[in-house]
């Protein structure tokens, strides 16, 4: 597998940028990074707007971003995650754990398919409450949008999870897909062994039906 490429944004007056630049240059020499593109935002302020850079140092490897002064260990871990199939999920978990919801939202906004990387959090009943709440906030932000609808089948599969908390959360998020296919999964959970799952499934089904009815009404008016 080829090593990933990196984009590094700095400014002339940043006291932390030279040290990070040296670390990155060394990683290129060692072949850990395939290429390093460097942008001075004082010379190219348009780049900050294009990439959503609000502070320097700013490093992007693949779709993963680090901001602020970082150690070689942290940078290397980001590179490893960028090359790993589970890297995005781990990246999102750590961001939500550290309260960096805005960074997760920004990443999904730029890479809609990455929304699926939050599903391992939903499927993990042992995930911390702040991480689970953060994942829910991201799903809610994309409610009814194509990236959320694309998760319908995988969320539906989670409604059959062994843990009732996972089943309940999956039912709640299914309503946010706005997809007619979610009805079948929610209807089955109306007979769940757990009373809370049954209650959330009923509420989610009601919400989903209202959304679908509203969509149908809009379609008729447009037609």
C-alpha positions, 0 to 999 in steps of 0.5 A: 500500500502506498503511503498517504499524502499530507497537506500542511498549512502554516503561517510565517508568524506561527511559533509552533509550525517550524517544529511540526514541519520538521517532523513532517519532513522527516516522515517524508524522508522515511517514507511514512508519508508519500508527499507533503504539500505546504501552504503559507496561509498569509500568502494564500488566505483563499486556501483557508476559506477553501479548506476551512482552516481556522488555526495553524498549525493545520494538518490533513492526511486523507480526510483526517485533520489535526490542528494546533501543536502536535507531537510526532506520536500524534502525527504518526497515529493520524497517518496510521489511521488515514491508511486504516479501514477503521481509522475514520471511526477511531478518529471520530470517536476521539474527536467526540470524546474530546468535545470536538463536535464541530470538527466531526461535522466539518469532516462529514460535510466535506466527506458525506460518506464518512457519516457511516464511520459513526455506526461503530459508536452506535453499535457499541453499548459501552461507548461513553455517554458523551461520545454517544450523544455526540454521534447523535448530534451529528446524525441529527444535523444530517437528518433527511439528507442523502448521507443519512438515508444511505445508512438505512439498511445498516441502522436497520440491522442494528435494530436486531442487536443483542443489546437493548440500548443499541436497538433503541438508538438504532430505532431513533436514528432510523426516523432521521433517515426519512426513508420508507424502507425504515418502516419495516425495521421499526415495525418489527421492533414494536414487538421487542422484548424491551419496553423502552425499545418498543416505545422508541420504535413507536415514536420513531415510526410515527415521526417517520410516517409524518415525514413521509406523508409531508414529502408525499404532499409536497410532491403532489403540490409540485406535480 
